Amino acid sequence: MSVDLLSGTLRALSFLTLFQVAGIALFLALCEQELPNTQVALRRSGSSAALIAAIFLIAQYLLEAGRMSGEFGGVLDPTLQGIVMRSAASVTLSWRLLGLVLIVAGLRRGGAGGTVAGLVGVVMVLAAFTLVGHTSTAPLRWLLSPVLLAHLMVVTFWFGALLPLYFISSREAAETAGRIVATFSARAVWHVPGLLLAVLVLATVLLPNLAALRTPYGELLIVKVIGFSLIMPLAALNRWRFGPALGRGDLVAGRGFRSAVAMEFALLAAILCVTAVMTTFYSPESPG
């Protein structure tokens, strides 16, 4: 395995775990008082995901020197590591790790203080994405950074809520599960237009022209849009069919709901992995 491929793999895994732990923190901030049977499991899952995310982040950071040299031996080069330490990658790593610490502290403490700590941690983790990458060097960074942050917040809320919803559908009382699913679906409906608008703004500003859609970066962007379009029917199915039936105690609907949530999770995970590939290997301005 090449150093670039390993770095891209670690980046994808860090995305999955970062968005999972941040999403759990957001979900608990909204529904903590309604989860007597799943709250402890979610806090443990979030803490475990944070530890795994930190490992992936540090491993990927250490590989940056290897990517600069094109071989694994570069990881041991003190000159290259010094360059990495003075780069934006170090600041980004610091923000993400500190954000994870705050999230874990919030998950373990609970209550109002824990919620505040967790939310601050989530903002730090997501804001770190604006410090590196294509938006950080674009002329319209003042516009792209808040748009990117809003985009990431929606994705985090969506992706991070799927595991809690899966747990809730089988562990909480039917009435509670149905009410929470309905609340989540109602919020998600308003987030989808914002998500699409953010993608449109980012693509319009970052891509130099329509021909860029035929580059690897543009093609992967199209794959992401297709992936989101495939999720929409599943979300609608849960909102209008499985969710209400789940609230009535329909066991068959509960199984259908969990299957749909699992498919949503897989599609969103794939989209995050595609994003990792885009941001690791390609540029909007590059032919590939």
Sequence and secondary structure as in RCSB ss.txt:
>XXXX:A:sequence
MSVDLLSGTLRALSFLTLFQVAGIALFLALCEQELPNTQVALRRSGSSAALIAAIFLIAQYLLEAGRMSGEFGGV
LDPTLQGIVMRSAASVTLSWRLLGLVLIVAGLRRGGAGGTVAGLVGVVMVLAAFTLVGHTSTAPLRWLLSPVLLA
HLMVVTFWFGALLPLYFISSREAAETAGRIVATFSARAVWHVPGLLLAVLVLATVLLPNLAALRTPYGELLIVKV
IGFSLIMPLAALNRWRFGPALGRGDLVAGRGFRSAVAMEFALLAAILCVTAVMTTFYSPESPG
>XXXX:A:secstr
  HHHHHHHHHHHHHHHHHHHHHHHHHHHHHGGG TTTHHHHHHHHHHHHHHHHHHHHHHHHHHHHHHHTSGGGG
G HHHHHHHHTSHHHHHHHHHHHHHHHHHHHHHH HHHHHHHHHHHHHHHHHGGGSSSHHHHSTTHHHHHHHHHH
HHHHHHHHHHHHHHHHHHHHHS HHHHHHHHHHHHHHHHHHHHHHHHHHHHHHHHHSSSGGGGGSHHHHHHHHHH
HHHHHHHHHHHHIIIIIHHHHHTT HHHHHHHHHHHHHHHHHHHHHHHHHHHHHHH  TTS  
